[in-house]
Amino acid sequence: MSNKKYKKLAVAFSGPSNSGKTTLIVKVSNILQDRGNKVCIVKHDPKDKARFDTPGKDSDKFSQTGANVAVVSPNRTTLFKQESSSIDELIELFGDFDYLLVEGLKTLPLPRISIFRNSLDEKYFDVTDAIAFDKTINSDDIPSNIDKLDLNNPEEIIQWVEKNSKRV
């Protein structure tokens, strides 16, 4: 039993469809885990599009009943819950972790990096603490009160996360 003290830092990533949110989160998560950190990821699915199982499989049949279903195997637990969860419930469920990376959920009061390629969407500015962008964006168009990060430099983004994340 290790006495590791978990950091429990949370940060959110937002941006329009196909801006590179998932790709960036995967890169950041891999680097953090390579350094020995425990990482949890929450993805917001506002249109209810995510699918966890194949039709016809037992776990799908169970979840079709409307019940909450947990699928436990030697290497993972998958939870099918029939109602939305608050971020606090998810934090409770995950238990110990170093980093919680949230994709979406703009209303959550978390430090937030918005990701843009090709064009900026100003409606994100109010909820954004930093913008990660590539060379298709003119940095002069980003308000001066928002930190500017290189979308293609996950190390720089991790440094920002270390400094600005919210302890949860």
C-alpha positions as CSV (number, residue, x, y, z in Angstrom):
1,M,0.0,0.0,0.0
2,S,1.7,3.2,-1.1
3,N,1.2,6.5,0.7
4,K,1.2,8.5,-2.5
5,K,-0.5,11.8,-2.1
6,Y,-2.7,12.4,-5.1
7,K,-2.8,15.9,-6.6
8,K,-6.5,15.9,-7.6
9,L,-6.1,18.7,-10.1
10,A,-8.9,19.4,-12.6
11,V,-8.9,21.3,-15.8
12,A,-11.4,21.5,-18.7
13,F,-10.9,21.7,-22.5
14,S,-13.4,23.2,-24.8
15,G,-13.7,24.1,-28.5
16,P,-15.7,23.6,-31.6
17,S,-16.1,20.2,-33.2
18,N,-13.0,19.0,-35.0
19,S,-10.8,21.6,-33.3
20,G,-8.5,18.9,-31.9
21,K,-9.8,18.6,-28.3
22,T,-9.7,14.8,-28.1
23,T,-6.3,14.6,-29.8
24,L,-4.8,17.1,-27.3
25,I,-6.4,15.4,-24.3
26,V,-5.0,12.1,-25.4
27,K,-1.5,13.6,-25.8
28,V,-1.6,15.3,-22.4
29,S,-3.0,12.2,-20.7
30,N,-0.3,9.9,-22.2
31,I,2.5,12.2,-21.1
32,L,1.1,12.6,-17.6
33,Q,0.6,8.9,-17.3
34,D,4.1,8.2,-18.6
35,R,5.3,10.3,-15.6
36,G,3.5,8.1,-13.2
37,N,0.3,10.1,-12.7
38,K,-3.2,8.7,-12.5
39,V,-5.4,10.4,-15.0
40,C,-9.2,10.5,-15.3
41,I,-11.1,11.9,-18.3
42,V,-14.7,13.0,-18.4
43,K,-16.2,13.7,-21.8
44,H,-19.4,15.7,-22.2
45,D,-21.7,14.2,-24.7
46,P,-24.3,17.0,-25.2
47,K,-26.1,15.2,-28.1
48,D,-26.2,11.8,-26.3
49,K,-24.2,10.3,-29.2
50,A,-21.6,8.2,-27.3
51,R,-22.2,4.4,-27.4
52,F,-20.5,2.0,-25.1
53,D,-21.6,-1.3,-26.3
54,T,-22.6,-3.4,-29.2
55,P,-26.3,-4.1,-29.7
56,G,-27.1,-7.7,-28.8
57,K,-24.4,-8.1,-26.2
58,D,-25.5,-8.8,-22.6
59,S,-24.3,-5.4,-21.2
60,D,-26.3,-3.6,-23.9
61,K,-29.4,-5.8,-23.1
62,F,-29.0,-4.9,-19.4
63,S,-28.7,-1.2,-20.1
64,Q,-31.7,-1.2,-22.4
65,T,-33.8,-2.2,-19.4
66,G,-33.3,1.3,-18.0
67,A,-31.3,-0.1,-15.0
68,N,-27.9,1.3,-14.0
69,V,-25.4,-1.4,-15.1
70,A,-21.8,-1.9,-14.0
71,V,-19.7,-4.3,-16.1
72,V,-16.7,-5.6,-14.0
73,S,-13.9,-7.5,-15.6
74,P,-10.4,-8.2,-14.3
75,N,-9.0,-5.1,-15.9
76,R,-11.8,-2.5,-15.9
77,T,-15.2,-1.4,-14.6
78,T,-17.6,0.2,-17.0
79,L,-20.6,2.0,-15.6
80,F,-23.8,2.6,-17.5
81,K,-25.8,5.0,-15.5
82,Q,-29.2,6.0,-16.8
83,E,-29.1,9.6,-15.6
84,S,-26.5,12.4,-15.8
85,S,-23.8,12.7,-13.1
86,S,-22.5,15.9,-11.5
87,I,-18.8,16.4,-11.7
88,D,-18.7,15.9,-7.9
89,E,-20.3,12.5,-8.2
90,L,-17.7,11.6,-10.9
91,I,-14.9,12.8,-8.7
92,E,-16.3,10.6,-5.9
93,L,-16.6,7.6,-8.3
94,F,-13.0,7.9,-9.6
95,G,-11.6,8.1,-6.1
96,D,-7.9,8.9,-6.1
97,F,-6.3,10.6,-9.1
98,D,-3.8,13.2,-10.0
99,Y,-5.4,14.9,-13.0
100,L,-9.0,15.1,-14.1
101,L,-9.3,16.2,-17.7
102,V,-12.8,17.3,-18.7
103,E,-13.8,17.6,-22.4
104,G,-16.6,20.1,-22.8
105,L,-19.1,21.0,-20.0
106,K,-18.6,24.8,-20.5
107,T,-20.8,25.6,-17.5
108,L,-18.4,23.9,-15.0
109,P,-16.4,26.4,-13.0
110,L,-13.0,24.9,-13.9
111,P,-9.9,26.5,-15.4
112,R,-10.4,26.1,-19.1
113,I,-8.3,25.8,-22.2
114,S,-10.2,26.4,-25.4
115,I,-8.8,24.9,-28.6
116,F,-9.0,26.5,-32.0
117,R,-7.8,25.8,-35.5
118,N,-8.7,27.8,-38.6
119,S,-11.0,30.2,-36.8
120,L,-11.7,31.6,-33.4
121,D,-15.2,31.5,-31.9
122,E,-15.6,34.5,-29.6
123,K,-18.5,32.9,-27.7
124,Y,-15.9,30.8,-25.9
125,F,-13.9,33.8,-24.6
126,D,-16.0,34.4,-21.5
127,V,-15.4,30.8,-20.1
128,T,-11.8,30.5,-21.3
129,D,-8.6,31.0,-19.3
130,A,-6.2,29.9,-22.1
131,I,-6.4,29.3,-25.8
132,A,-4.4,26.5,-27.5
133,F,-4.1,27.3,-31.2
134,D,-2.0,26.5,-34.2
135,K,-0.5,28.7,-36.9
136,T,-3.9,29.0,-38.7
137,I,-4.9,31.4,-36.0
138,N,-3.6,35.0,-35.7
139,S,-2.6,35.4,-32.1
140,D,-3.3,39.1,-32.3
141,D,-7.0,38.2,-32.5
142,I,-6.9,36.6,-29.0
143,P,-7.8,38.9,-26.1
144,S,-4.8,39.9,-24.0
145,N,-6.4,38.6,-20.8
146,I,-6.4,35.0,-22.1
147,D,-3.2,32.9,-22.0
148,K,-1.9,31.8,-25.4
149,L,-0.6,28.2,-25.8
150,D,0.8,26.2,-28.7
151,L,-1.7,23.5,-29.6
152,N,1.2,21.4,-31.0
153,N,3.2,21.6,-27.8
154,P,1.7,19.4,-25.2
155,E,4.5,20.1,-22.8
156,E,3.6,23.8,-22.7
157,I,0.0,22.9,-22.2
158,I,0.9,20.6,-19.3
159,Q,2.9,23.4,-17.7
160,W,-0.1,25.6,-17.9
161,V,-2.3,22.8,-16.4
162,E,0.2,22.3,-13.5
163,K,0.1,26.0,-12.7
164,N,-3.6,26.8,-13.2
165,S,-5.7,23.6,-12.4
166,K,-8.2,23.6,-9.7
167,R,-7.7,21.3,-6.7
168,V,-10.9,19.3,-6.4
